[in-house]
Amino acid sequence: MAQNIKLEVVTPEKAVVNEDAKIVVAPGDQGEFGVLPGHTTFLTTLKTGTIRYTDAGDQERFVFVSGGFAEALPDKVTVLAESAERRRDIDIARAKAALERAEKRLAEQHQKESRDFTRAKAALERALQRLRLAELK
């Protein structure tokens, strides 16, 4: 029997994933990383993107995350994310509306290097990542 690792993805509001996985691939700030059973322990920050994992039944699964931290242990990966949602839970209409709002805010703030500009860029990135994941074939 192949060995698995426990994957937990949690936000301040809820637990999004709590299941066994064969491999976990996540968007680290310094680049994408993968974790297999027996991996060396490490802690890293995450950027907005998609966590991919293969569950115990060999199904590939996807979870959107917006920042946070990941801890890898030999038998467990814990992700503490600012926000997270499974691919199947992404509301495409809501994500498209968020994308339009972010693009509008970004266009309005284009000439200003301000906190609003930075927030608009972050909102745009979150909306784009959610839509890419939701519309993945």
LOKEFI-718970 format. One record per residue (C-alpha): chain; z, y, x; residue number from 1; residue in three letters. Coordinates in steps of 0.001 Angstrom, whole numbers. Example, Ala and Ser with C-alpha at 12.3 -4.5 7.8 and 13.67 -1.06 7.14 Angstrom:
REM residues 2
(A, (7800, -4500, 12300), 1, ALA)
(A, (7140, -1060, 13670), 2, SER)
//
This chain:
REM residues 137
(A, (0, 0, 0), 1, MET)
(A, (-983, 3416, 1341), 2, ALA)
(A, (1783, 5859, 2027), 3, GLN)
(A, (2011, 9067, -32), 4, ASN)
(A, (3747, 12385, 309), 5, ILE)
(A, (5524, 14304, -2422), 6, LYS)
(A, (3849, 17610, -3378), 7, LEU)
(A, (5883, 20291, -5126), 8, GLU)
(A, (4365, 23635, -6113), 9, VAL)
(A, (6799, 26054, -7710), 10, VAL)
(A, (6822, 29713, -8733), 11, THR)
(A, (9769, 31890, -9704), 12, PRO)
(A, (9034, 30974, -13346), 13, GLU)
(A, (8208, 27271, -13298), 14, LYS)
(A, (7382, 24051, -11485), 15, ALA)
(A, (3589, 23672, -11493), 16, VAL)
(A, (3157, 20383, -9584), 17, VAL)
(A, (5608, 17603, -8765), 18, ASN)
(A, (3751, 14428, -7870), 19, GLU)
(A, (2718, 12082, -5095), 20, ASP)
(A, (-360, 12887, -3036), 21, ALA)
(A, (-2359, 11160, -327), 22, LYS)
(A, (-3440, 14438, 1319), 23, ILE)
(A, (-2740, 18122, 683), 24, VAL)
(A, (-5008, 20953, 1888), 25, VAL)
(A, (-3773, 24536, 1491), 26, ALA)
(A, (-4896, 28111, 2328), 27, PRO)
(A, (-2636, 29211, 5193), 28, GLY)
(A, (-2699, 32807, 6373), 29, ASP)
(A, (-4090, 31629, 9726), 30, GLN)
(A, (-6592, 29270, 8109), 31, GLY)
(A, (-6747, 26220, 5907), 32, GLU)
(A, (-4466, 23322, 6870), 33, PHE)
(A, (-4125, 19713, 5802), 34, GLY)
(A, (-1053, 17507, 5557), 35, VAL)
(A, (-967, 13702, 5568), 36, LEU)
(A, (2056, 11387, 5406), 37, PRO)
(A, (4017, 11531, 8667), 38, GLY)
(A, (2907, 15093, 9474), 39, HIS)
(A, (4871, 17200, 11916), 40, THR)
(A, (7296, 19612, 10256), 41, THR)
(A, (6173, 23248, 9957), 42, PHE)
(A, (6552, 26340, 7790), 43, LEU)
(A, (3767, 28835, 7115), 44, THR)
(A, (2750, 31680, 4852), 45, THR)
(A, (-76, 31236, 2363), 46, LEU)
(A, (-2902, 33498, 1330), 47, LYS)
(A, (-4469, 33614, -2111), 48, THR)
(A, (-6644, 30568, -2607), 49, GLY)
(A, (-6789, 26959, -3724), 50, THR)
(A, (-4591, 24015, -2859), 51, ILE)
(A, (-6579, 20772, -2983), 52, ARG)
(A, (-4927, 17397, -3037), 53, TYR)
(A, (-5753, 13800, -3760), 54, THR)
(A, (-3207, 12282, -6125), 55, ASP)
(A, (-1848, 8719, -5922), 56, ALA)
(A, (-4670, 7580, -8242), 57, GLY)
(A, (-7397, 8937, -5894), 58, ASP)
(A, (-8215, 11897, -8184), 59, GLN)
(A, (-8913, 15221, -6475), 60, GLU)
(A, (-6761, 17985, -7986), 61, ARG)
(A, (-6789, 21769, -7594), 62, PHE)
(A, (-4125, 24463, -7918), 63, VAL)
(A, (-4646, 28226, -7607), 64, PHE)
(A, (-1939, 29982, -5580), 65, VAL)
(A, (-1364, 33651, -4970), 66, SER)
(A, (537, 33964, -1733), 67, GLY)
(A, (3831, 32408, -837), 68, GLY)
(A, (5102, 29854, 1659), 69, PHE)
(A, (4512, 26194, 2420), 70, ALA)
(A, (6839, 23787, 4166), 71, GLU)
(A, (5450, 20507, 5463), 72, ALA)
(A, (7756, 17601, 6216), 73, LEU)
(A, (6753, 14052, 7166), 74, PRO)
(A, (7127, 12913, 3536), 75, ASP)
(A, (6896, 16124, 1474), 76, LYS)
(A, (5022, 19419, 1053), 77, VAL)
(A, (6811, 22200, -791), 78, THR)
(A, (4928, 25322, -1852), 79, VAL)
(A, (6831, 28378, -3041), 80, LEU)
(A, (4124, 30575, -4543), 81, ALA)
(A, (4204, 34035, -6067), 82, GLU)
(A, (2019, 32611, -8824), 83, SER)
(A, (267, 29284, -9300), 84, ALA)
(A, (-1691, 27463, -11968), 85, GLU)
(A, (-3569, 24213, -12184), 86, ARG)
(A, (-7324, 24445, -12483), 87, ARG)
(A, (-7256, 23097, -16043), 88, ARG)
(A, (-4808, 25844, -17098), 89, ASP)
(A, (-6911, 28816, -15957), 90, ILE)
(A, (-8067, 30920, -18916), 91, ASP)
(A, (-11603, 31886, -17862), 92, ILE)
(A, (-11878, 34786, -20330), 93, ALA)
(A, (-8580, 36226, -19103), 94, ARG)
(A, (-9633, 35748, -15462), 95, ALA)
(A, (-12953, 37530, -16090), 96, LYS)
(A, (-11135, 40421, -17778), 97, ALA)
(A, (-8793, 40657, -14771), 98, ALA)
(A, (-11804, 40663, -12455), 99, LEU)
(A, (-13429, 43515, -14387), 100, GLU)
(A, (-10185, 45546, -14325), 101, ARG)
(A, (-9776, 44962, -10596), 102, ALA)
(A, (-13380, 45956, -9861), 103, GLU)
(A, (-12955, 49127, -11911), 104, LYS)
(A, (-9687, 50032, -10159), 105, ARG)
(A, (-11244, 49333, -6790), 106, LEU)
(A, (-14252, 51537, -7552), 107, ALA)
(A, (-11939, 54368, -8639), 108, GLU)
(A, (-9817, 54023, -5505), 109, GLN)
(A, (-12723, 53424, -3113), 110, HIS)
(A, (-12367, 56721, -1261), 111, GLN)
(A, (-8575, 56602, -1134), 112, LYS)
(A, (-6648, 54499, 1338), 113, GLU)
(A, (-3563, 54148, -769), 114, SER)
(A, (-1165, 51628, -2216), 115, ARG)
(A, (-3266, 51528, -5401), 116, ASP)
(A, (-6327, 50638, -3321), 117, PHE)
(A, (-4432, 47802, -1618), 118, THR)
(A, (-3151, 46490, -4948), 119, ARG)
(A, (-6645, 46721, -6450), 120, ALA)
(A, (-8069, 44690, -3547), 121, LYS)
(A, (-5349, 42048, -3979), 122, ALA)
(A, (-5977, 41878, -7749), 123, ALA)
(A, (-9704, 41470, -7122), 124, LEU)
(A, (-9088, 38622, -4667), 125, GLU)
(A, (-6767, 36817, -7096), 126, ARG)
(A, (-9282, 37143, -9949), 127, ALA)
(A, (-12181, 35929, -7795), 128, LEU)
(A, (-10247, 32914, -6504), 129, GLN)
(A, (-9115, 31908, -10003), 130, ARG)
(A, (-12669, 32141, -11365), 131, LEU)
(A, (-14143, 30205, -8439), 132, ARG)
(A, (-11655, 27423, -9018), 133, LEU)
(A, (-11990, 27396, -12821), 134, ALA)
(A, (-15780, 27271, -12688), 135, GLU)
(A, (-15946, 24672, -9881), 136, LEU)
(A, (-18211, 21802, -10844), 137, LYS)
//
